[in-house]
Amino acid sequence: MKRFNSIPIVIRQLYLIKKTWLLTIIYASIVLFALLLISKPIDESIKIGIFDLLADIGEATGSTNHFMLMFVAIPVTVTILTALIKNIESAKIVLSLGSRFQIYHALVISALAFSLIFTIFIFLFSFLFGGLLVGFENTWLMPEGKISSILRDSDKFQAIIPNLETYKVVLTLVITKFLSFIMLSFCVLFLYQLVKNSSLVMIILLVLAGIDQTGVFRFPIFTRFGTLHIYSWIDPMTTVYHSIFLIALSLFLYVVTGWLYERKDFI
C-alpha cells in the first residue's frame, strides 16, 4: 500500500499552498480578462461569438491561445510547481515517502493534478466572462462569422463546417491546453532539477516561448504546438500531430527527469 502514500500527501500539499493558489488565480484572472478584451474584433461587419475570444484564428490572442501560454500558463505553472517541489522535498515528507521513486512520482502526480485543475479554471473563466462579453453563440458556423470572412470562399467554408461543430471546438481546445499544461509542468520538473532557481526556470521557458512567438523558425518549436489557428480547423490532423508531439515530449521529460531524480542527493 505504500505506493499510494503519495496521493494523500499531494492532496494535502496542494491545499497547503492555498495562498500561492490565490495569488496566481488573481494574476491569471486579470491577464485572462485582458486577453478576452483585446481579442474582441473592432470590425462590426463580422458576427463575433464565444470562440473568437477564446481562440482567435490568428494563433496569438484569445484566452486559450499563445499569449495565454506565455503570460499566464508559464508564470502560474512555475510558481505553483516550484512551491510544491519545495514542500514535497522537505525532510519530513522525504522520510515519509522513503524512496526517490516515491518522491518523484509524488511530483509527477502533483504536475498532473495541477494541469487538470488549471485547465478547468482556464475554461470556466473563459466561457463565463467571454460569454458575458459577446454571448455563448458559436458564430464560426455562420456565413457572417469570422472564419467565413477570412476564407472568402463559400465552398471552402462549407467544407470545413463539420470541423467547427461546437463540441469538436471545445474538445480540441480542452485537449490541446491540457496537454500543453502537462508539457510545461514536466519542463518545470526537469529544469528545476538542473538550475534550482524558479526565476531562471521561468526565464528559460519564456525565452523559448518568445522565440516561438516571433516565428523565427517556420515551424513550432515549443508552446506553439499547443496553439490553434485557421489552419487547425481547415486540416484537423495538424492538431493531432501537434498533440502527439506534446505527449511524446512530456513522456521524454518524464523519463529523463526520473533518471536524474534517481541520482539526486537529499543530504
C-alpha positions in Angstrom: 0.0 0.0 0.0 3.0 2.3 0.3 2.9 3.1 -3.4 -0.3 5.0 -2.8 1.0 7.1 0.1 2.0 9.9 -2.3 -1.7 10.6 -3.3 -2.9 12.0 0.1 0.4 13.8 0.6 0.0 15.5 -2.8 -3.6 16.5 -2.0 -2.5 17.9 1.3 0.3 19.9 -0.3 -2.0 21.3 -3.0 -4.1 22.6 -0.1 -1.2 23.9 2.0 -0.1 26.3 -0.8 -3.6 27.9 -0.8 -2.1 31.4 -0.5 0.1 30.8 -3.6 -3.0 29.5 -5.4 -4.9 32.6 -4.5 -2.2 35.0 -5.8 -1.7 33.1 -9.0 -5.5 32.9 -9.6 -5.8 36.7 -9.1 -2.9 37.3 -11.5 -4.3 34.8 -14.1 -7.8 36.3 -13.9 -6.5 39.8 -14.6 -4.4 38.7 -17.6 -7.1 36.3 -19.0 -9.7 39.1 -18.8 -7.4 41.4 -20.7 -6.8 38.7 -23.3 -10.6 38.4 -23.8 -11.0 42.1 -24.2 -8.2 42.5 -26.8 -9.5 39.5 -28.7 -12.8 41.3 -29.5 -12.6 42.4 -33.1 -13.4 46.0 -34.0 -14.9 45.2 -37.4 -18.7 45.4 -36.8 -19.5 43.6 -40.1 -18.2 40.3 -38.6 -20.5 38.5 -36.2 -18.5 37.7 -33.1 -19.0 34.7 -30.9 -17.5 33.0 -27.8 -14.7 31.1 -29.7 -13.4 34.4 -31.2 -12.5 35.4 -27.7 -11.2 32.0 -26.6 -9.1 31.0 -29.6 -8.6 33.8 -32.1 -7.7 32.2 -35.5 -4.6 34.3 -35.7 -3.0 32.0 -33.1 -1.7 34.5 -30.7 -4.6 36.2 -28.9 -7.5 34.7 -27.1 -7.8 33.4 -23.6 -6.6 29.9 -24.6 -4.0 30.7 -27.3 -0.3 31.5 -27.4 -0.3 34.7 -25.3 -2.1 32.8 -22.6 0.5 30.1 -22.6 3.3 32.8 -22.4 1.8 35.2 -19.9 -0.5 33.0 -17.8 0.4 29.4 -18.1 4.2 29.7 -17.8 4.3 32.0 -14.7 1.5 30.1 -13.0 3.0 26.7 -13.7 6.4 27.7 -12.5 5.1 29.4 -9.3 2.8 26.5 -8.3 5.0 23.6 -9.1 8.2 25.1 -7.6 6.2 25.7 -4.4 5.0 22.1 -4.4 8.6 20.8 -5.1 10.0 22.6 -2.1 7.2 21.3 0.1 7.4 17.7 -1.1 11.2 17.6 -0.9 11.1 18.8 2.7 12.8 16.4 5.2 9.5 15.3 6.8 7.9 14.2 3.6 11.1 12.7 2.2 11.3 10.5 5.2 7.6 9.7 5.0 7.8 8.6 1.3 11.0 6.7 1.9 12.4 6.5 -1.7 13.4 8.6 -4.6 10.9 6.7 -6.7 8.0 7.6 -4.4 9.2 11.3 -4.1 9.5 11.7 -7.8 6.1 10.2 -8.5 4.5 12.5 -5.9 5.9 15.3 -8.0 4.5 13.7 -11.2 1.1 13.3 -9.6 1.3 17.0 -8.5 2.1 18.0 -12.1 -0.9 16.1 -13.5 -3.3 17.3 -10.8 -2.2 20.9 -11.3 -2.6 20.6 -15.1 -6.2 19.3 -14.6 -7.1 22.0 -12.1 -5.6 24.7 -14.2 -7.4 23.5 -17.4 -10.7 23.6 -15.6 -10.0 27.1 -14.3 -9.0 28.5 -17.7 -12.1 27.2 -19.4 -14.6 28.1 -16.7 -13.2 31.6 -16.5 -13.0 32.0 -20.3 -16.5 30.7 -21.0 -18.1 32.7 -18.2 -16.5 36.1 -18.9 -16.3 35.5 -22.7 -20.0 34.7 -22.7 -20.8 37.8 -20.7 -18.9 39.9 -23.2 -20.2 38.5 -26.5 -22.7 35.7 -25.7 -22.2 32.0 -26.0 -23.1 31.5 -29.7 -20.8 29.6 -32.0 -20.6 32.1 -34.8 -17.9 30.2 -36.6 -20.7 28.1 -38.1 -22.3 31.2 -39.7 -21.5 32.7 -43.1 -21.2 36.1 -41.4 -18.8 34.7 -38.8 -15.0 35.4 -38.7 -13.8 32.1 -40.3 -16.1 32.6 -43.3 -14.9 36.2 -43.7 -11.3 35.1 -43.6 -11.7 32.3 -46.1 -13.8 34.4 -48.5 -14.7 31.2 -50.3 -18.2 29.7 -49.8 -17.2 26.2 -50.9 -14.1 26.1 -48.7 -16.2 27.3 -45.7 -19.0 24.7 -46.3 -16.3 22.0 -46.5 -14.9 22.8 -43.0 -18.2 23.4 -41.2 -18.1 19.8 -39.8 -14.8 20.7 -38.1 -16.4 23.7 -36.5 -19.2 22.0 -34.6 -19.3 23.3 -31.0 -18.4 20.1 -29.3 -15.4 19.5 -31.6 -14.1 23.0 -31.0 -14.5 22.6 -27.2 -12.8 19.2 -27.2 -9.9 20.4 -29.3 -9.4 23.5 -27.1 -9.5 21.5 -23.8 -7.3 18.6 -25.0 -4.6 20.9 -26.5 -4.5 23.1 -23.5 -4.4 20.1 -21.0 -1.5 18.5 -23.0 0.2 21.9 -23.1 0.0 22.3 -19.3 1.3 18.8 -18.8 4.2 19.5 -21.1 5.0 22.8 -19.3 4.7 21.0 -15.9 7.3 18.4 -16.9 9.5 21.1 -18.3 9.5 22.8 -14.9 10.2 19.5 -13.1 13.1 18.8 -15.5 14.6 22.3 -15.4 14.3 22.7 -11.7 16.5 19.6 -11.2 19.2 21.4 -13.2 19.1 25.1 -12.1 17.3 25.0 -8.7 16.0 28.6 -9.3 12.4 29.3 -10.1 13.1 32.7 -11.7 15.7 31.2 -14.0 13.3 28.4 -14.9 10.6 30.9 -15.8 13.1 33.0 -17.9 14.2 29.9 -19.9 10.6 28.9 -20.6 9.6 32.5 -21.5 12.6 32.8 -23.9 11.6 29.6 -25.6 8.0 30.7 -25.9 9.1 34.1 -27.1 11.3 32.6 -29.9 8.2 30.5 -30.9 6.1 33.6 -31.0 8.5 35.6 -33.2 8.2 32.9 -35.9 12.0 32.9 -36.4 11.5 29.2 -37.3 8.8 28.4 -39.8 7.6 25.6 -37.6 6.7 25.4 -33.9 9.4 24.5 -31.5 7.8 24.8 -28.1 4.5 26.3 -26.9 3.1 26.8 -30.4 2.4 23.1 -30.6 -0.4 23.8 -28.1 -2.0 26.8 -30.0 -4.6 26.8 -32.7 -5.1 29.0 -35.8 -7.1 29.0 -39.0 -5.3 26.0 -40.5 -6.0 23.9 -37.4 -9.7 24.0 -38.4 -9.0 23.5 -42.2 -6.9 20.5 -41.5 -7.6 19.0 -38.0 -4.8 16.4 -38.5 -2.3 19.2 -37.9 -3.7 19.4 -34.3 -3.5 15.7 -33.9 0.2 15.7 -34.9 0.9 18.6 -32.5 -0.9 16.8 -29.7 1.2 13.6 -30.4 4.3 15.8 -30.1 3.2 17.2 -26.8 2.5 13.7 -25.4 5.9 12.4 -26.7 7.8 15.4 -25.2 6.0 15.0 -21.9 6.9 11.3 -21.8 10.5 12.0 -22.7 10.8 14.6 -20.0 9.2 12.3 -17.5 11.8 9.6 -18.2 14.8 11.9 -18.2 13.7 13.7 -15.1 13.1 10.4 -13.4 16.6 9.3 -14.3 18.0 12.5 -12.9 15.9 12.1 -9.7 17.3 8.5 -9.1 20.7 10.2 -8.8 19.5 13.1 -6.6 21.2 13.6 -3.3 18.9 14.8 -0.5 21.6 15.1 2.1 
